[in-house]
Amino acid sequence: MRYTSDLTDPKWQLIDYGFPKPGKQACPREDAFRELLKFLTVVLQRLL
């Protein structure tokens, strides 16, 4: 399901470089930065 707050692929590519890449020896991430950013966007929109 898509929401109006979801980032499109072109918009995500503009900001993706700013997030750290996973290390080779680090544990795999449970959540992608894109999902975390989507969550924060929804929360902030509801607060404002």
ChimeraX commands (.cxc) that place a marker at each C-alpha (Angstrom):
marker #1 position 0.00,0.00,0.00 radius 0.5
marker #1 position 1.39,3.39,-0.98 radius 0.5
marker #1 position 0.85,6.53,1.06 radius 0.5
marker #1 position 1.18,10.14,-0.02 radius 0.5
marker #1 position 4.14,10.46,2.36 radius 0.5
marker #1 position 6.07,7.64,0.63 radius 0.5
marker #1 position 9.19,8.65,-1.22 radius 0.5
marker #1 position 9.34,7.82,-4.89 radius 0.5
marker #1 position 12.41,5.98,-6.17 radius 0.5
marker #1 position 13.90,9.11,-7.80 radius 0.5
marker #1 position 13.44,11.12,-4.58 radius 0.5
marker #1 position 14.98,8.32,-2.52 radius 0.5
marker #1 position 18.02,8.18,-4.80 radius 0.5
marker #1 position 18.66,11.87,-4.07 radius 0.5
marker #1 position 19.02,11.29,-0.31 radius 0.5
marker #1 position 20.21,7.67,-0.14 radius 0.5
marker #1 position 23.88,8.67,-0.38 radius 0.5
marker #1 position 23.62,10.38,3.02 radius 0.5
marker #1 position 22.92,7.17,4.93 radius 0.5
marker #1 position 25.78,4.90,5.98 radius 0.5
marker #1 position 26.28,1.74,3.99 radius 0.5
marker #1 position 26.27,-1.56,5.90 radius 0.5
marker #1 position 29.68,-2.82,6.95 radius 0.5
marker #1 position 31.00,-6.18,5.85 radius 0.5
marker #1 position 31.37,-7.49,9.40 radius 0.5
marker #1 position 28.38,-5.78,10.97 radius 0.5
marker #1 position 25.09,-7.48,11.73 radius 0.5
marker #1 position 22.54,-7.12,8.96 radius 0.5
marker #1 position 20.03,-4.34,9.51 radius 0.5
marker #1 position 16.54,-5.36,10.47 radius 0.5
marker #1 position 14.98,-2.25,8.93 radius 0.5
marker #1 position 16.03,-0.29,5.89 radius 0.5
marker #1 position 16.70,3.42,6.25 radius 0.5
marker #1 position 13.95,4.03,3.72 radius 0.5
marker #1 position 11.38,2.39,6.01 radius 0.5
marker #1 position 12.64,4.34,9.02 radius 0.5
marker #1 position 12.45,7.60,7.10 radius 0.5
marker #1 position 8.92,6.73,5.97 radius 0.5
marker #1 position 7.93,6.13,9.60 radius 0.5
marker #1 position 9.41,9.43,10.74 radius 0.5
marker #1 position 7.66,11.31,7.95 radius 0.5
marker #1 position 4.27,9.90,8.97 radius 0.5
marker #1 position 4.85,10.69,12.65 radius 0.5
marker #1 position 5.95,14.26,11.94 radius 0.5
marker #1 position 3.00,14.88,9.62 radius 0.5
marker #1 position 0.59,13.77,12.34 radius 0.5
marker #1 position 2.24,15.99,14.94 radius 0.5
marker #1 position 2.06,19.11,12.79 radius 0.5
marker link #1:1,2 radius 0.2
marker link #1:2,3 radius 0.2
marker link #1:3,4 radius 0.2
marker link #1:4,5 radius 0.2
marker link #1:5,6 radius 0.2
marker link #1:6,7 radius 0.2
marker link #1:7,8 radius 0.2
marker link #1:8,9 radius 0.2
marker link #1:9,10 radius 0.2
marker link #1:10,11 radius 0.2
marker link #1:11,12 radius 0.2
marker link #1:12,13 radius 0.2
marker link #1:13,14 radius 0.2
marker link #1:14,15 radius 0.2
marker link #1:15,16 radius 0.2
marker link #1:16,17 radius 0.2
marker link #1:17,18 radius 0.2
marker link #1:18,19 radius 0.2
marker link #1:19,20 radius 0.2
marker link #1:20,21 radius 0.2
marker link #1:21,22 radius 0.2
marker link #1:22,23 radius 0.2
marker link #1:23,24 radius 0.2
marker link #1:24,25 radius 0.2
marker link #1:25,26 radius 0.2
marker link #1:26,27 radius 0.2
marker link #1:27,28 radius 0.2
marker link #1:28,29 radius 0.2
marker link #1:29,30 radius 0.2
marker link #1:30,31 radius 0.2
marker link #1:31,32 radius 0.2
marker link #1:32,33 radius 0.2
marker link #1:33,34 radius 0.2
marker link #1:34,35 radius 0.2
marker link #1:35,36 radius 0.2
marker link #1:36,37 radius 0.2
marker link #1:37,38 radius 0.2
marker link #1:38,39 radius 0.2
marker link #1:39,40 radius 0.2
marker link #1:40,41 radius 0.2
marker link #1:41,42 radius 0.2
marker link #1:42,43 radius 0.2
marker link #1:43,44 radius 0.2
marker link #1:44,45 radius 0.2
marker link #1:45,46 radius 0.2
marker link #1:46,47 radius 0.2
marker link #1:47,48 radius 0.2
view
